[in-house]
Amino acid sequence: MAVEEGMIGISLTNSAPLVVPTHGAEMLLGTNPISLGAPTRRNPAFLLDMATSVVPRGKIEVYDRNCHQMPVGWAVDENGYDCQNPGQVLKNLIERVGGGILPLGGRGEEFSGYKGYGLSLMVDILCGVLSGAGYGPNVDDVHGNPEAGKTVFPNVGHFFAVIDIARFMPVEGFAARLDDYIDRLKGSRKAFDQETVFIHGEKEWARTLIHREVGIPIGENVLGTLRRIATEAGVEPPVVQPAREQCEFAPSKQGEADA
C-alpha cells in the first residue's frame, strides 16, 4: 500500500514461538518476519519479505507434505541436535516439547546465527514489548491455564512504518536511482553456474504473472484442507486437479541426501 502511494513501507510482526535462540534447544521466538517495499519506475517494485529464521514453518510443512528430507541446518530436535525429519520437527512445534527452527544463519555462531536471533528479538521488541502485545513464548502460551470453555487466541503484535520519500527527495528521482541500482545488480557478473542475479520480489512477481494465466498448483493435502473448510463453511468445495498423491515420510539418517 505504501509503495502504491510512492512511499517506503515497513511491516513487522511477531508470531507464536517456533524458533530456538542461538545455543538454545527450546523454542522461544517466532519466525518474526520483516517486510520492506520501495517504489521503482521501470523495474518491479523492491519487495523484501523474509522470516528471521532459516526457513518459515510453511516451508517445513511443504517438505513434510512432499515426503522430502530437510537439509541439515534448518531445525534442531528437542535435544538441540540437527534434525532432517520435517514431521518430527512439526510434531515438536505443535506439542512444544523442545527443539525448533533455527534463526537465520543456522545453529551456533559459525555462520552468524546470532544475527538472525538478534533480528528476531528486534521484531519482538517493536511488535510485542513496545505495543503491549505478547512477546516470545507469551505470544501463544499453550501451557497457560485458561478458564474452562474459554478460547485463548495468540496475542500477536505488529509494527508498521511509512517513509514519505518526498520529504527527502522527489519520488521520481528516488525511483530512478533505485532503478539504476537494480540495473547494476542485474547487469553484474554472474557466478559460473548462474544466469541471473535476482532482486527481492522479482521471482514472486514472475510467478504471479504465470499463475494468473495457468492457475496455482495445489498439493493433495492442501486440497483436502480446502475441501474440509468449504464443507464446514457450507460453500462449494474447490474443483481442481491434485498436483500429487499423499505419501508417508520415512525418517532417514543424518547426512543422507534429500529424498
CYANA upper distance limits for C-alpha pairs under 8 A (distance plus 0.5 A):
  1 MET  CA      5 GLU  CA      7.13
  1 MET  CA      9 GLY  CA      8.14
  2 ALA  CA      6 GLY  CA      6.99
  2 ALA  CA      7 MET  CA      5.54
  2 ALA  CA      8 ILE  CA      6.39
  2 ALA  CA      9 GLY  CA      5.55
  2 ALA  CA     37 GLY  CA      8.06
  2 ALA  CA    162 VAL  CA      7.21
  3 VAL  CA      7 MET  CA      5.52
  3 VAL  CA      8 ILE  CA      6.35
  3 VAL  CA      9 GLY  CA      7.02
  3 VAL  CA     37 GLY  CA      6.64
  3 VAL  CA     38 ALA  CA      6.15
  3 VAL  CA     39 PRO  CA      5.66
  3 VAL  CA     45 ALA  CA      8.13
  4 GLU  CA     39 PRO  CA      7.95
  6 GLY  CA     38 ALA  CA      8.36
  6 GLY  CA     39 PRO  CA      6.43
  6 GLY  CA    164 ASP  CA      8.28
  6 GLY  CA    165 ILE  CA      7.74
  6 GLY  CA    171 VAL  CA      6.95
  7 MET  CA     38 ALA  CA      7.11
  7 MET  CA     39 PRO  CA      7.24
  7 MET  CA    162 VAL  CA      7.21
  7 MET  CA    163 ILE  CA      6.34
  7 MET  CA    164 ASP  CA      5.67
  7 MET  CA    165 ILE  CA      6.05
  7 MET  CA    171 VAL  CA      8.42
  8 ILE  CA     36 LEU  CA      7.66
  8 ILE  CA     37 GLY  CA      6.13
  8 ILE  CA     38 ALA  CA      5.21
  8 ILE  CA     39 PRO  CA      7.49
  8 ILE  CA    162 VAL  CA      6.16
  8 ILE  CA    163 ILE  CA      5.53
  8 ILE  CA    164 ASP  CA      7.26
  8 ILE  CA    165 ILE  CA      7.46
  9 GLY  CA     35 SER  CA      8.48
  9 GLY  CA     36 LEU  CA      6.04
  9 GLY  CA     37 GLY  CA      5.70
  9 GLY  CA     38 ALA  CA      7.28
  9 GLY  CA    160 PHE  CA      8.12
  9 GLY  CA    161 ALA  CA      6.58
  9 GLY  CA    162 VAL  CA      5.17
  9 GLY  CA    163 ILE  CA      7.01
 10 ILE  CA     34 ILE  CA      8.20
 10 ILE  CA     35 SER  CA      6.24
 10 ILE  CA     36 LEU  CA      5.05
 10 ILE  CA     37 GLY  CA      7.23
 10 ILE  CA    160 PHE  CA      6.21
 10 ILE  CA    161 ALA  CA      5.57
 10 ILE  CA    162 VAL  CA      6.65
 11 SER  CA     34 ILE  CA      6.72
 11 SER  CA     35 SER  CA      5.60
 11 SER  CA     36 LEU  CA      6.94
 11 SER  CA    158 HIS  CA      8.00
 11 SER  CA    159 PHE  CA      6.34
 11 SER  CA    160 PHE  CA      5.17
 11 SER  CA    161 ALA  CA      7.09
 12 LEU  CA     32 ASN  CA      7.69
 12 LEU  CA     33 PRO  CA      6.45
 12 LEU  CA     34 ILE  CA      5.37
 12 LEU  CA     35 SER  CA      6.77
 12 LEU  CA    123 VAL  CA      6.77
 12 LEU  CA    127 CYS  CA      7.42
 12 LEU  CA    158 HIS  CA      6.29
 12 LEU  CA    159 PHE  CA      5.57
 12 LEU  CA    160 PHE  CA      6.99
 13 THR  CA     32 ASN  CA      6.17
 13 THR  CA     33 PRO  CA      6.52
 13 THR  CA     34 ILE  CA      7.69
 13 THR  CA    123 VAL  CA      7.14
 13 THR  CA    124 ASP  CA      8.12
 13 THR  CA    127 CYS  CA      6.39
 13 THR  CA    156 VAL  CA      7.90
 13 THR  CA    157 GLY  CA      6.50
 13 THR  CA    158 HIS  CA      4.95
 13 THR  CA    159 PHE  CA      6.77
 14 ASN  CA     30 GLY  CA      6.39
 14 ASN  CA     31 THR  CA      7.65
 14 ASN  CA     32 ASN  CA      4.87
 14 ASN  CA     33 PRO  CA      7.48
 14 ASN  CA    123 VAL  CA      6.84
 14 ASN  CA    124 ASP  CA      6.14
 14 ASN  CA    127 CYS  CA      6.62
 14 ASN  CA    128 GLY  CA      7.47
 14 ASN  CA    135 TYR  CA      7.85
 14 ASN  CA    139 VAL  CA      8.37
 14 ASN  CA    156 VAL  CA      6.62
 14 ASN  CA    157 GLY  CA      6.51
 14 ASN  CA    158 HIS  CA      7.23
 15 SER  CA     29 LEU  CA      8.15
 15 SER  CA     30 GLY  CA      5.05
 15 SER  CA     31 THR  CA      6.90
 15 SER  CA     32 ASN  CA      6.27
 15 SER  CA    139 VAL  CA      6.93
 15 SER  CA    140 ASP  CA      8.37
 15 SER  CA    156 VAL  CA      6.53
 15 SER  CA    157 GLY  CA      8.50
 16 ALA  CA     29 LEU  CA      7.69
 16 ALA  CA     30 GLY  CA      5.61
 16 ALA  CA     31 THR  CA      8.40
 16 ALA  CA    136 GLY  CA      7.97
 16 ALA  CA    137 PRO  CA      7.30
 16 ALA  CA    139 VAL  CA      5.86
 16 ALA  CA    140 ASP  CA      5.65
 16 ALA  CA    154 PRO  CA      7.68
 16 ALA  CA    156 VAL  CA      8.24
 17 PRO  CA     27 MET  CA      6.02
 17 PRO  CA     28 LEU  CA      5.44
 17 PRO  CA     29 LEU  CA      5.02
 17 PRO  CA     30 GLY  CA      4.86
 17 PRO  CA     31 THR  CA      8.09
 17 PRO  CA    136 GLY  CA      6.65
 17 PRO  CA    137 PRO  CA      5.80
 17 PRO  CA    139 VAL  CA      7.69
 17 PRO  CA    140 ASP  CA      7.57
 18 LEU  CA     27 MET  CA      5.62
 18 LEU  CA     28 LEU  CA      7.19
 18 LEU  CA     29 LEU  CA      6.44
 18 LEU  CA     30 GLY  CA      5.66
 18 LEU  CA     31 THR  CA      7.01
 18 LEU  CA     57 ARG  CA      8.33
 18 LEU  CA     93 LEU  CA      6.73
 18 LEU  CA    100 GLY  CA      6.08
 18 LEU  CA    101 ILE  CA      6.52
 19 VAL  CA     26 GLU  CA      8.23
 19 VAL  CA     27 MET  CA      5.24
 19 VAL  CA     28 LEU  CA      6.58
 19 VAL  CA     29 LEU  CA      5.42
 19 VAL  CA     30 GLY  CA      6.17
 19 VAL  CA     31 THR  CA      6.82
 19 VAL  CA     53 SER  CA      7.44
 19 VAL  CA     99 GLY  CA      8.46
 19 VAL  CA    100 GLY  CA      5.70
 19 VAL  CA    101 ILE  CA      5.06
 19 VAL  CA    102 LEU  CA      6.11
 19 VAL  CA    103 PRO  CA      6.86
 20 VAL  CA     24 GLY  CA      6.07
 20 VAL  CA     25 ALA  CA      6.29
 20 VAL  CA     26 GLU  CA      5.83
 20 VAL  CA     27 MET  CA      4.81
 20 VAL  CA     28 LEU  CA      6.35
 20 VAL  CA     29 LEU  CA      6.91
 20 VAL  CA     99 GLY  CA      7.17
 20 VAL  CA    100 GLY  CA      6.22
 20 VAL  CA    101 ILE  CA      6.75
 20 VAL  CA    102 LEU  CA      6.29
 20 VAL  CA    103 PRO  CA      7.39
 21 PRO  CA     25 ALA  CA      8.02
 21 PRO  CA     26 GLU  CA      8.09
 21 PRO  CA     27 MET  CA      7.81
 21 PRO  CA     28 LEU  CA      7.50
 21 PRO  CA     29 LEU  CA      7.64
 21 PRO  CA    102 LEU  CA      7.96
 21 PRO  CA    103 PRO  CA      7.35
 21 PRO  CA    114 TYR  CA      8.33
 21 PRO  CA    117 TYR  CA      6.45
 22 THR  CA    102 LEU  CA      8.39
 22 THR  CA    103 PRO  CA      7.75
 22 THR  CA    107 ARG  CA      7.05
 22 THR  CA    108 GLY  CA      6.20
 22 THR  CA    109 GLU  CA      7.99
 22 THR  CA    113 GLY  CA      6.83
 22 THR  CA    114 TYR  CA      6.21
 22 THR  CA    117 TYR  CA      6.99
 23 HIS  CA    107 ARG  CA      7.68
 23 HIS  CA    108 GLY  CA      6.20
 24 GLY  CA     80 GLY  CA      7.35
 25 ALA  CA     76 VAL  CA      7.85
 25 ALA  CA     77 ASP  CA      8.05
 25 ALA  CA     78 GLU  CA      6.72
 25 ALA  CA     79 ASN  CA      6.55
 25 ALA  CA     80 GLY  CA      5.02
 25 ALA  CA     98 GLY  CA      6.64
 25 ALA  CA     99 GLY  CA      5.33
 25 ALA  CA    100 GLY  CA      7.81
 26 GLU  CA     78 GLU  CA      7.77
 26 GLU  CA     97 VAL  CA      8.46
 26 GLU  CA     98 GLY  CA      5.25
 26 GLU  CA     99 GLY  CA      5.66
 26 GLU  CA    100 GLY  CA      7.41
 27 MET  CA     93 LEU  CA      8.47
 27 MET  CA     96 ARG  CA      8.00
 27 MET  CA     98 GLY  CA      6.80
 27 MET  CA     99 GLY  CA      6.57
 27 MET  CA    100 GLY  CA      6.02
 27 MET  CA    101 ILE  CA      8.22
 27 MET  CA    137 PRO  CA      8.25
 28 LEU  CA    136 GLY  CA      5.76
 28 LEU  CA    137 PRO  CA      5.60
 29 LEU  CA    120 SER  CA      7.55
 29 LEU  CA    121 LEU  CA      8.15
 29 LEU  CA    136 GLY  CA      5.35
 29 LEU  CA    137 PRO  CA      7.09
 30 GLY  CA    120 SER  CA      7.79
 30 GLY  CA    136 GLY  CA      7.28
 31 THR  CA     51 ALA  CA      5.94
 31 THR  CA     52 THR  CA      6.10
 31 THR  CA     53 SER  CA      5.81
 31 THR  CA     56 PRO  CA      6.73
 31 THR  CA     57 ARG  CA      8.26
 31 THR  CA    103 PRO  CA      8.41
 31 THR  CA    120 SER  CA      7.57
 32 ASN  CA     51 ALA  CA      6.40
 32 ASN  CA     52 THR  CA      6.33
 32 ASN  CA     53 SER  CA      8.22
 32 ASN  CA    120 SER  CA      6.09
 32 ASN  CA    123 VAL  CA      6.63
 32 ASN  CA    124 ASP  CA      7.65
 33 PRO  CA     49 ASP  CA      7.53
 33 PRO  CA     50 MET  CA      5.87
 33 PRO  CA     51 ALA  CA      4.48
 33 PRO  CA     52 THR  CA      6.19
 33 PRO  CA    120 SER  CA      8.31
 33 PRO  CA    123 VAL  CA      8.15
 34 ILE  CA     48 LEU  CA      8.17
 34 ILE  CA     49 ASP  CA      6.40
 34 ILE  CA     50 MET  CA      5.95
 34 ILE  CA     51 ALA  CA      6.75
 34 ILE  CA     52 THR  CA      7.69
 34 ILE  CA    123 VAL  CA      8.08
 35 SER  CA     47 LEU  CA      7.77
 35 SER  CA     48 LEU  CA      5.76
 35 SER  CA     49 ASP  CA      4.80
 35 SER  CA     50 MET  CA      6.87
 36 LEU  CA     46 PHE  CA      8.37
 36 LEU  CA     47 LEU  CA      6.38
 36 LEU  CA     48 LEU  CA      5.61
 36 LEU  CA     49 ASP  CA      7.17
 37 GLY  CA     45 ALA  CA      7.52
 37 GLY  CA     46 PHE  CA      5.97
 37 GLY  CA     47 LEU  CA      4.92
 37 GLY  CA     48 LEU  CA      6.74
 38 ALA  CA     45 ALA  CA      6.52
 38 ALA  CA     46 PHE  CA      5.68
 38 ALA  CA     47 LEU  CA      7.19
 39 PRO  CA     45 ALA  CA      5.54
 39 PRO  CA     46 PHE  CA      7.05
 39 PRO  CA    175 ALA  CA      6.45
 40 THR  CA     44 PRO  CA      7.18
 40 THR  CA     45 ALA  CA      5.70
 40 THR  CA     46 PHE  CA      7.73
 40 THR  CA    174 PHE  CA      8.23
 40 THR  CA    175 ALA  CA      4.74
 40 THR  CA    176 ALA  CA      7.30
 40 THR  CA    178 LEU  CA      6.74
 40 THR  CA    179 ASP  CA      6.43
 41 ARG  CA     45 ALA  CA      8.49
 41 ARG  CA    172 GLU  CA      7.89
 41 ARG  CA    175 ALA  CA      5.82
 41 ARG  CA    176 ALA  CA      6.81
 41 ARG  CA    179 ASP  CA      7.19
 42 ARG  CA    179 ASP  CA      7.04
 43 ASN  CA    179 ASP  CA      6.77
 43 ASN  CA    182 ILE  CA      8.26
 44 PRO  CA    201 GLY  CA      8.20
 44 PRO  CA    202 GLU  CA      7.20
 44 PRO  CA    205 TRP  CA      8.08
 45 ALA  CA    201 GLY  CA      7.92
 46 PHE  CA    199 ILE  CA      7.62
 46 PHE  CA    200 HIS  CA      6.48
 46 PHE  CA    201 GLY  CA      6.63
 46 PHE  CA    202 GLU  CA      8.39
 47 LEU  CA    200 HIS  CA      6.08
 47 LEU  CA    201 GLY  CA      5.28
 48 LEU  CA    200 HIS  CA      5.78
 48 LEU  CA    201 GLY  CA      6.74
 49 ASP  CA    200 HIS  CA      8.35
 49 ASP  CA    201 GLY  CA      8.31
 51 ALA  CA     55 VAL  CA      7.26
 51 ALA  CA     56 PRO  CA      6.55
 51 ALA  CA    104 LEU  CA      8.48
 52 THR  CA    103 PRO  CA      6.69
 52 THR  CA    104 LEU  CA      5.95
 52 THR  CA    116 GLY  CA      5.88
 52 THR  CA    117 TYR  CA      7.83
 52 THR  CA    119 LEU  CA      6.73
 52 THR  CA    120 SER  CA      6.01
 53 SER  CA    101 ILE  CA      7.32
 53 SER  CA    102 LEU  CA      6.29
 53 SER  CA    103 PRO  CA      4.45
 53 SER  CA    104 LEU  CA      4.79
 53 SER  CA    105 GLY  CA      8.37
 53 SER  CA    116 GLY  CA      6.84
 53 SER  CA    117 TYR  CA      8.29
 53 SER  CA    120 SER  CA      8.23
 54 VAL  CA     73 GLY  CA      8.43
 54 VAL  CA     74 TRP  CA      6.39
 54 VAL  CA    101 ILE  CA      7.72
 54 VAL  CA    102 LEU  CA      6.31
 54 VAL  CA    103 PRO  CA      5.93
 54 VAL  CA    104 LEU  CA      4.68
 54 VAL  CA    105 GLY  CA      6.90
 54 VAL  CA    106 GLY  CA      6.87
 55 VAL  CA     59 LYS  CA      6.91
 55 VAL  CA     60 ILE  CA      8.07
 55 VAL  CA     74 TRP  CA      7.16
 55 VAL  CA    101 ILE  CA      7.91
 55 VAL  CA    102 LEU  CA      8.43
 55 VAL  CA    104 LEU  CA      8.16
 56 PRO  CA     60 ILE  CA      7.69
 57 ARG  CA     61 GLU  CA      6.92
 57 ARG  CA    101 ILE  CA      8.27
 58 GLY  CA     62 VAL  CA      6.75
 59 LYS  CA     63 TYR  CA      6.87
 60 ILE  CA     64 ASP  CA      6.71
 60 ILE  CA     70 MET  CA      8.04
 60 ILE  CA     86 PRO  CA      6.21
 60 ILE  CA     90 LEU  CA      8.08
 61 GLU  CA     65 ARG  CA      6.61
 61 GLU  CA     86 PRO  CA      7.54
 61 GLU  CA     90 LEU  CA      7.96
 62 VAL  CA     66 ASN  CA      6.60
 63 TYR  CA     67 CYS  CA      6.43
 63 TYR  CA     68 HIS  CA      5.42
 63 TYR  CA     69 GLN  CA      7.30
 63 TYR  CA     70 MET  CA      7.32
 63 TYR  CA     86 PRO  CA      7.01
 64 ASP  CA     68 HIS  CA      6.66
 64 ASP  CA     69 GLN  CA      8.30
 64 ASP  CA     85 ASN  CA      8.49
 64 ASP  CA     86 PRO  CA      5.78
 64 ASP  CA     87 GLY  CA      6.29
 64 ASP  CA    249 PHE  CA      7.28
 65 ARG  CA    219 GLY  CA      8.37
 65 ARG  CA    221 ASN  CA      7.41
 65 ARG  CA    246 GLN  CA      7.68
 65 ARG  CA    247 CYS  CA      7.98
 66 ASN  CA    246 GLN  CA      8.20
 66 ASN  CA    247 CYS  CA      7.87
 67 CYS  CA    247 CYS  CA      7.00
 67 CYS  CA    248 GLU  CA      6.76
 67 CYS  CA    249 PHE  CA      5.16
 67 CYS  CA    250 ALA  CA      8.07
 67 CYS  CA    259 ALA  CA      7.89
 68 HIS  CA     86 PRO  CA      8.41
 68 HIS  CA    249 PHE  CA      7.61
 68 HIS  CA    258 ASP  CA      6.71
 68 HIS  CA    259 ALA  CA      5.52
 69 GLN  CA     84 GLN  CA      6.05
 69 GLN  CA     85 ASN  CA      6.29
 69 GLN  CA     86 PRO  CA      7.29
 69 GLN  CA    251 PRO  CA      8.27
 69 GLN  CA    252 SER  CA      8.10
 69 GLN  CA    257 ALA  CA      8.23
 69 GLN  CA    258 ASP  CA      5.45
 69 GLN  CA    259 ALA  CA      6.05
 70 MET  CA     74 TRP  CA      7.60
 70 MET  CA     83 CYS  CA      8.32
 70 MET  CA     84 GLN  CA      5.03
 70 MET  CA     85 ASN  CA      6.78
 70 MET  CA     86 PRO  CA      6.85
 70 MET  CA    258 ASP  CA      7.04
 71 PRO  CA     84 GLN  CA      6.54
 71 PRO  CA    257 ALA  CA      8.49
 71 PRO  CA    258 ASP  CA      7.34
 72 VAL  CA     82 ASP  CA      6.66
 72 VAL  CA     83 CYS  CA      7.20
 72 VAL  CA     84 GLN  CA      6.50
 72 VAL  CA    254 GLN  CA      8.17
 72 VAL  CA    255 GLY  CA      8.00
 73 GLY  CA     82 ASP  CA      6.93
 73 GLY  CA     83 CYS  CA      8.40
 73 GLY  CA    102 LEU  CA      7.76
 73 GLY  CA    106 GLY  CA      6.03
 73 GLY  CA    107 ARG  CA      7.01
 74 TRP  CA     82 ASP  CA      8.34
 74 TRP  CA     83 CYS  CA      8.26
 74 TRP  CA     84 GLN  CA      8.31
 74 TRP  CA    101 ILE  CA      6.58
 74 TRP  CA    102 LEU  CA      6.29
 74 TRP  CA    106 GLY  CA      7.26
 75 ALA  CA     82 ASP  CA      6.64
 75 ALA  CA     83 CYS  CA      6.29
 75 ALA  CA     84 GLN  CA      7.89
 75 ALA  CA     89 VAL  CA      7.74
 75 ALA  CA     99 GLY  CA      7.98
 75 ALA  CA    100 GLY  CA      6.08
 75 ALA  CA    101 ILE  CA      4.70
 75 ALA  CA    102 LEU  CA      5.60
 76 VAL  CA     80 GLY  CA      5.56
 76 VAL  CA     81 TYR  CA      5.50
 76 VAL  CA     82 ASP  CA      4.93
 76 VAL  CA     83 CYS  CA      5.40
 76 VAL  CA     89 VAL  CA      8.02
 76 VAL  CA     99 GLY  CA      5.73
 76 VAL  CA    100 GLY  CA      6.08
 76 VAL  CA    101 ILE  CA      6.98
 76 VAL  CA    102 LEU  CA      7.52
 77 ASP  CA     81 TYR  CA      5.97
 77 ASP  CA     82 ASP  CA      6.90
 77 ASP  CA     83 CYS  CA      6.04
 77 ASP  CA     88 GLN  CA      8.30
 77 ASP  CA     89 VAL  CA      7.07
 77 ASP  CA     92 ASN  CA      8.25
 77 ASP  CA     98 GLY  CA      7.37
 77 ASP  CA     99 GLY  CA      4.90
 77 ASP  CA    100 GLY  CA      6.99
 78 GLU  CA     92 ASN  CA      7.84
 78 GLU  CA     97 VAL  CA      7.02
 78 GLU  CA     98 GLY  CA      4.61
 78 GLU  CA     99 GLY  CA      4.40
 78 GLU  CA    100 GLY  CA      7.96
 79 ASN  CA     98 GLY  CA      7.69
 79 ASN  CA     99 GLY  CA      6.93
 80 GLY  CA     99 GLY  CA      6.26
 82 ASP  CA    254 GLN  CA      8.41
 83 CYS  CA     89 VAL  CA      7.93
 83 CYS  CA    254 GLN  CA      7.82
 84 GLN  CA    252 SER  CA      8.26
 84 GLN  CA    254 GLN  CA      7.18
 85 ASN  CA     89 VAL  CA      6.99
 85 ASN  CA    251 PRO  CA      6.34
 85 ASN  CA    252 SER  CA      7.91
 86 PRO  CA     90 LEU  CA      6.56
 87 GLY  CA     91 LYS  CA      6.58
 87 GLY  CA    249 PHE  CA      7.81
 88 GLN  CA     92 ASN  CA      6.71
 89 VAL  CA     93 LEU  CA      6.65
 89 VAL  CA     99 GLY  CA      7.97
 89 VAL  CA    100 GLY  CA      6.88
 89 VAL  CA    101 ILE  CA      8.44
 90 LEU  CA     94 ILE  CA      6.70
 91 LYS  CA     95 GLU  CA      6.63
 92 ASN  CA     96 ARG  CA      5.94
 92 ASN  CA     97 VAL  CA      5.89
 92 ASN  CA     98 GLY  CA      6.73
 92 ASN  CA     99 GLY  CA      7.34
 92 ASN  CA    100 GLY  CA      7.63
 93 LEU  CA     97 VAL  CA      7.75
 93 LEU  CA     98 GLY  CA      8.04
 93 LEU  CA     99 GLY  CA      8.22
 93 LEU  CA    100 GLY  CA      6.81
102 LEU  CA    106 GLY  CA      5.94
102 LEU  CA    107 ARG  CA      6.69
102 LEU  CA    113 GLY  CA      8.35
103 PRO  CA    107 ARG  CA      7.94
103 PRO  CA    113 GLY  CA      6.29
103 PRO  CA    114 TYR  CA      7.93
103 PRO  CA    115 LYS  CA      8.50
103 PRO  CA    116 GLY  CA      5.43
103 PRO  CA    117 TYR  CA      5.82
103 PRO  CA    120 SER  CA      8.31
104 LEU  CA    113 GLY  CA      6.11
104 LEU  CA    114 TYR  CA      8.46
104 LEU  CA    115 LYS  CA      7.53
104 LEU  CA    116 GLY  CA      4.65
104 LEU  CA    117 TYR  CA      7.45
105 GLY  CA    111 PHE  CA      5.74
105 GLY  CA    112 SER  CA      5.71
105 GLY  CA    113 GLY  CA      4.42
105 GLY  CA    114 TYR  CA      7.87
105 GLY  CA    115 LYS  CA      7.58
105 GLY  CA    116 GLY  CA      6.63
106 GLY  CA    111 PHE  CA      6.97
106 GLY  CA    112 SER  CA      7.81
106 GLY  CA    113 GLY  CA      5.36
107 ARG  CA    111 PHE  CA      8.25
107 ARG  CA    113 GLY  CA      6.45
108 GLY  CA    112 SER  CA      7.85
108 GLY  CA    113 GLY  CA      6.41
108 GLY  CA    114 TYR  CA      7.94
109 GLU  CA    113 GLY  CA      5.89
109 GLU  CA    114 TYR  CA      6.75
112 SER  CA    116 GLY  CA      8.03
113 GLY  CA    117 TYR  CA      6.83
114 TYR  CA    118 GLY  CA      6.44
115 LYS  CA    119 LEU  CA      6.68
116 GLY  CA    120 SER  CA      6.64
117 TYR  CA    121 LEU  CA      6.80
118 GLY  CA    122 MET  CA      6.65
119 LEU  CA    123 VAL  CA      6.85
120 SER  CA    124 ASP  CA      6.82
121 LEU  CA    125 ILE  CA      6.57
122 MET  CA    126 LEU  CA      6.85
123 VAL  CA    127 CYS  CA      6.31
123 VAL  CA    128 GLY  CA      8.35
124 ASP  CA    128 GLY  CA      5.55
124 ASP  CA    129 VAL  CA      7.04
124 ASP  CA    135 TYR  CA      6.25
124 ASP  CA    136 GLY  CA      7.46
125 ILE  CA    129 VAL  CA      5.26
125 ILE  CA    130 LEU  CA      6.49
125 ILE  CA    135 TYR  CA      8.03
126 LEU  CA    130 LEU  CA      5.71
126 LEU  CA    131 SER  CA      7.51
126 LEU  CA    158 HIS  CA      8.20
126 LEU  CA    159 PHE  CA      6.78
127 CYS  CA    131 SER  CA      6.33
127 CYS  CA    133 ALA  CA      7.75
127 CYS  CA    135 TYR  CA      8.28
127 CYS  CA    156 VAL  CA      8.38
127 CYS  CA    157 GLY  CA      5.17
127 CYS  CA    158 HIS  CA      5.10
127 CYS  CA    159 PHE  CA      5.67
128 GLY  CA    132 GLY  CA      6.38
128 GLY  CA    133 ALA  CA      5.15
128 GLY  CA    134 GLY  CA      5.62
128 GLY  CA    135 TYR  CA      5.19
128 GLY  CA    156 VAL  CA      7.66
128 GLY  CA    157 GLY  CA      5.60
128 GLY  CA    158 HIS  CA      7.83
129 VAL  CA    133 ALA  CA      7.09
129 VAL  CA    134 GLY  CA      7.61
129 VAL  CA    135 TYR  CA      6.70
131 SER  CA    157 GLY  CA      7.06
131 SER  CA    158 HIS  CA      8.17
132 GLY  CA    157 GLY  CA      8.33
133 ALA  CA    139 VAL  CA      8.00
133 ALA  CA    155 ASN  CA      6.24
133 ALA  CA    156 VAL  CA      6.57
133 ALA  CA    157 GLY  CA      5.66
134 GLY  CA    138 ASN  CA      5.47
134 GLY  CA    139 VAL  CA      4.78
134 GLY  CA    140 ASP  CA      8.24
134 GLY  CA    155 ASN  CA      5.57
134 GLY  CA    156 VAL  CA      6.45
134 GLY  CA    157 GLY  CA      7.22
135 TYR  CA    139 VAL  CA      5.73
135 TYR  CA    156 VAL  CA      8.28
135 TYR  CA    157 GLY  CA      8.49
137 PRO  CA    141 ASP  CA      6.40
138 ASN  CA    155 ASN  CA      7.94
139 VAL  CA    154 PRO  CA      5.97
139 VAL  CA    155 ASN  CA      5.30
139 VAL  CA    156 VAL  CA      6.14
140 ASP  CA    153 PHE  CA      7.77
140 ASP  CA    154 PRO  CA      5.09
140 ASP  CA    155 ASN  CA      6.89
140 ASP  CA    156 VAL  CA      8.49
141 ASP  CA    154 PRO  CA      8.20
146 PRO  CA    150 LYS  CA      6.74
146 PRO  CA    151 THR  CA      7.97
146 PRO  CA    152 VAL  CA      7.33
164 ASP  CA    168 PHE  CA      8.11
165 ILE  CA    169 MET  CA      6.63
165 ILE  CA    170 PRO  CA      7.53
165 ILE  CA    171 VAL  CA      6.40
165 ILE  CA    174 PHE  CA      8.01
166 ALA  CA    170 PRO  CA      5.63
166 ALA  CA    171 VAL  CA      6.11
169 MET  CA    173 GLY  CA      7.32
169 MET  CA    174 PHE  CA      7.27
170 PRO  CA    174 PHE  CA      6.95
171 VAL  CA    175 ALA  CA      6.66
172 GLU  CA    176 ALA  CA      6.59
173 GLY  CA    177 ARG  CA      6.69
174 PHE  CA    178 LEU  CA      6.65
175 ALA  CA    179 ASP  CA      6.51
176 ALA  CA    180 ASP  CA      6.66
177 ARG  CA    181 TYR  CA      6.80
178 LEU  CA    182 ILE  CA      6.65
179 ASP  CA    183 ASP  CA      6.52
180 ASP  CA    184 ARG  CA      6.73
181 TYR  CA    185 LEU  CA      6.86
182 ILE  CA    186 LYS  CA      6.57
182 ILE  CA    199 ILE  CA      7.74
183 ASP  CA    187 GLY  CA      6.38
184 ARG  CA    188 SER  CA      6.42
185 LEU  CA    197 VAL  CA      7.18
186 LYS  CA    196 THR  CA      7.39
186 LYS  CA    197 VAL  CA      5.83
186 LYS  CA    198 PHE  CA      7.42
186 LYS  CA    199 ILE  CA      8.33
187 GLY  CA    197 VAL  CA      8.46
188 SER  CA    197 VAL  CA      8.22
190 LYS  CA    194 GLN  CA      6.46
190 LYS  CA    195 GLU  CA      6.94
190 LYS  CA    196 THR  CA      7.27
190 LYS  CA    197 VAL  CA      7.49
191 ALA  CA    195 GLU  CA      8.31
198 PHE  CA    202 GLU  CA      6.94
198 PHE  CA    203 LYS  CA      7.80
199 ILE  CA    203 LYS  CA      8.37
201 GLY  CA    205 TRP  CA      6.60
202 GLU  CA    206 ALA  CA      6.78
203 LYS  CA    207 ARG  CA      6.61
204 GLU  CA    208 THR  CA      6.53
205 TRP  CA    209 LEU  CA      6.93
206 ALA  CA    210 ILE  CA      7.00
207 ARG  CA    211 HIS  CA      6.58
208 THR  CA    212 ARG  CA      6.59
209 LEU  CA    213 GLU  CA      7.26
210 ILE  CA    214 VAL  CA      6.73
210 ILE  CA    215 GLY  CA      8.14
211 HIS  CA    215 GLY  CA      5.05
211 HIS  CA    216 ILE  CA      5.82
212 ARG  CA    216 ILE  CA      8.41
217 PRO  CA    242 PRO  CA      8.29
217 PRO  CA    243 ALA  CA      6.73
218 ILE  CA    222 VAL  CA      6.80
218 ILE  CA    223 LEU  CA      6.80
218 ILE  CA    241 GLN  CA      8.47
218 ILE  CA    242 PRO  CA      6.60
218 ILE  CA    243 ALA  CA      6.24
219 GLY  CA    223 LEU  CA      6.61
219 GLY  CA    242 PRO  CA      6.14
219 GLY  CA    243 ALA  CA      5.49
219 GLY  CA    244 ARG  CA      6.40
219 GLY  CA    245 GLU  CA      8.21
220 GLU  CA    224 GLY  CA      6.63
220 GLU  CA    242 PRO  CA      5.68
220 GLU  CA    243 ALA  CA      6.99
220 GLU  CA    244 ARG  CA      6.52
220 GLU  CA    245 GLU  CA      6.43
220 GLU  CA    246 GLN  CA      6.59
221 ASN  CA    225 THR  CA      6.82
221 ASN  CA    246 GLN  CA      7.22
222 VAL  CA    226 LEU  CA      6.73
223 LEU  CA    227 ARG  CA      6.68
223 LEU  CA    238 PRO  CA      8.41
223 LEU  CA    242 PRO  CA      7.47
224 GLY  CA    228 ARG  CA      6.71
225 THR  CA    229 ILE  CA      6.71
226 LEU  CA    230 ALA  CA      6.58
226 LEU  CA    237 PRO  CA      7.58
226 LEU  CA    238 PRO  CA      7.73
227 ARG  CA    231 THR  CA      6.67
227 ARG  CA    237 PRO  CA      5.47
227 ARG  CA    238 PRO  CA      7.10
228 ARG  CA    232 GLU  CA      6.74
228 ARG  CA    237 PRO  CA      8.46
229 ILE  CA    233 ALA  CA      6.57
230 ALA  CA    234 GLY  CA      6.51
230 ALA  CA    235 VAL  CA      5.66
230 ALA  CA    236 GLU  CA      6.68
230 ALA  CA    237 PRO  CA      5.61
230 ALA  CA    238 PRO  CA      8.41
231 THR  CA    235 VAL  CA      6.68
231 THR  CA    236 GLU  CA      7.77
231 THR  CA    237 PRO  CA      7.31
252 SER  CA    256 GLU  CA      7.60
